[in-house]
Amino acid sequence: KLFSVKKDHFFSTGIRVQSFGKNTLRDGMLVFRFTGMKKKFEMTLSHSPGSNTLLCRFLDRNKVVQNTSFDRKKLPADLLFSFREDGTFLLNINSLADSSSTFASGSSEILKALSKGKFSVQILLKRTGASPAEILILITS
């Protein structure tokens, strides 16, 4: 499906991340990919075994424009990513474990360009280590 951003509105998409791994912790990367007009913006959330931190990165033209991290113990958590036609973006992470909130914001020339036309959104799970990636999620709309 193709999406667009209306003037003076936000485009938003969200997902609930329960855990990285069903029975045991696994490494992996969850990717939100926004593409259109041969342009790509990605928001990634990654976990490495042995680490208690989840790293979230925002990539514009494959360059990190912003990043944030939060404690894995805050999972499950709702992630809501939004952006405006001017390229301003906001990530809101609401923990169901302790009711805390984490925010990250920034600006992206790619999101600004994408908002002027139609774009698609993909949610991908990537393997980042030797074992298969696994994540439990709930998609919201």
C-alpha positions as CSV (number, residue, x, y, z in Angstrom):
1,K,0.0,0.0,0.0
2,L,1.2,3.5,-0.7
3,F,0.8,6.3,1.8
4,S,1.0,10.1,1.8
5,V,1.3,12.9,4.3
6,K,-1.4,15.6,4.4
7,K,-0.5,19.2,4.9
8,D,-0.2,20.1,8.6
9,H,-0.6,16.4,9.6
10,F,1.6,13.6,10.9
11,F,2.0,10.2,9.3
12,S,2.3,7.6,12.1
13,T,2.9,3.9,12.4
14,G,3.3,1.8,15.5
15,I,4.2,-1.6,16.8
16,R,4.3,-3.4,20.1
17,V,7.6,-5.2,20.8
18,Q,7.1,-7.9,23.3
19,S,10.6,-9.4,23.3
20,F,13.6,-10.4,21.2
21,G,13.1,-14.1,21.2
22,K,10.2,-16.3,22.2
23,N,11.9,-18.6,24.8
24,T,15.5,-17.2,24.9
25,L,17.0,-13.9,24.0
26,R,18.1,-13.6,20.5
27,D,20.1,-11.0,18.5
28,G,18.3,-9.2,15.7
29,M,17.2,-6.0,14.2
30,L,13.7,-4.7,13.6
31,V,13.7,-2.3,10.6
32,F,11.0,0.3,9.6
33,R,11.8,1.2,6.0
34,F,10.1,4.1,4.3
35,T,10.7,4.2,0.5
36,G,9.6,6.2,-2.5
37,M,11.0,8.1,-5.4
38,K,14.2,6.0,-5.2
39,K,14.8,7.3,-1.7
40,K,15.0,5.4,1.6
41,F,14.7,6.3,5.3
42,E,15.1,3.6,8.0
43,M,14.5,3.4,11.7
44,T,16.1,0.4,13.3
45,L,15.8,-1.3,16.7
46,S,18.5,-3.8,17.5
47,H,19.5,-6.2,20.3
48,S,22.7,-8.1,20.9
49,P,22.8,-11.1,23.3
50,G,24.5,-10.3,26.5
51,S,23.5,-6.7,26.3
52,N,20.7,-5.1,28.4
53,T,20.4,-2.2,25.9
54,L,18.3,-1.8,22.8
55,L,19.7,0.6,20.3
56,C,17.4,2.6,18.0
57,R,18.9,4.4,15.0
58,F,17.5,6.7,12.4
59,L,19.2,6.5,8.9
60,D,18.9,9.1,6.2
61,R,20.8,8.0,3.0
62,N,22.3,5.2,5.1
63,K,23.8,7.7,7.5
64,V,22.8,7.9,11.2
65,V,21.0,11.2,11.8
66,Q,19.9,10.4,15.4
67,N,20.0,7.5,17.8
68,T,18.7,6.6,21.2
69,S,18.9,3.6,23.5
70,F,16.9,2.1,26.3
71,D,17.0,-0.7,28.7
72,R,15.7,-4.1,27.4
73,K,13.8,-4.5,30.7
74,K,11.4,-1.8,29.5
75,L,9.9,-4.4,27.1
76,P,7.2,-5.0,26.3
77,A,6.8,-1.5,24.8
78,D,4.8,0.4,22.2
79,L,6.8,2.2,19.6
80,L,5.1,5.0,17.7
81,F,7.0,6.6,14.9
82,S,5.6,9.8,13.3
83,F,6.8,12.4,10.8
84,R,5.5,15.6,9.2
85,E,5.8,17.0,5.7
86,D,8.8,19.2,6.8
87,G,10.8,16.0,7.6
88,T,10.5,16.4,11.4
89,F,10.2,13.0,13.1
90,L,9.4,11.7,16.5
91,L,9.7,8.3,18.1
92,N,7.7,7.6,21.3
93,I,8.5,4.5,23.2
94,N,6.0,3.7,26.0
95,S,7.0,0.8,28.3
96,L,4.3,-1.5,29.5
97,A,6.7,-2.9,32.1
98,D,7.3,0.3,34.1
99,S,5.0,2.9,32.4
100,S,8.0,5.1,31.5
101,S,8.4,6.9,28.2
102,T,11.4,7.5,26.0
103,F,11.5,10.0,23.2
104,A,13.7,10.7,20.2
105,S,13.3,13.3,17.6
106,G,15.1,14.8,14.6
107,S,14.8,15.9,11.0
108,S,15.3,14.1,7.7
109,E,15.6,15.4,4.2
110,I,14.5,12.0,2.9
111,L,11.3,12.1,5.0
112,K,10.7,15.6,3.8
113,A,11.1,14.5,0.1
114,L,8.9,11.3,0.7
115,S,6.1,13.4,2.2
116,K,5.7,15.3,-1.1
117,G,4.6,12.1,-2.9
118,K,3.6,8.5,-2.2
119,F,5.7,6.1,-0.2
120,S,5.6,2.6,1.1
121,V,6.4,1.3,4.6
122,Q,8.0,-2.1,5.3
123,I,8.7,-3.7,8.6
124,L,11.5,-6.2,8.4
125,L,13.4,-8.5,10.8
126,K,17.1,-8.9,10.1
127,R,19.5,-11.5,11.5
128,T,22.6,-9.8,13.0
129,G,24.4,-12.8,14.4
130,A,24.9,-16.5,14.1
131,S,21.4,-17.6,15.3
132,P,18.2,-16.8,13.5
133,A,16.5,-13.5,14.6
134,E,13.3,-13.8,16.5
135,I,11.0,-11.1,17.8
136,L,7.5,-11.1,19.3
137,I,5.4,-8.1,18.1
138,L,1.9,-6.8,17.8
139,I,1.3,-4.4,14.9
140,T,-1.1,-1.5,15.6
141,S,-2.7,0.9,13.2
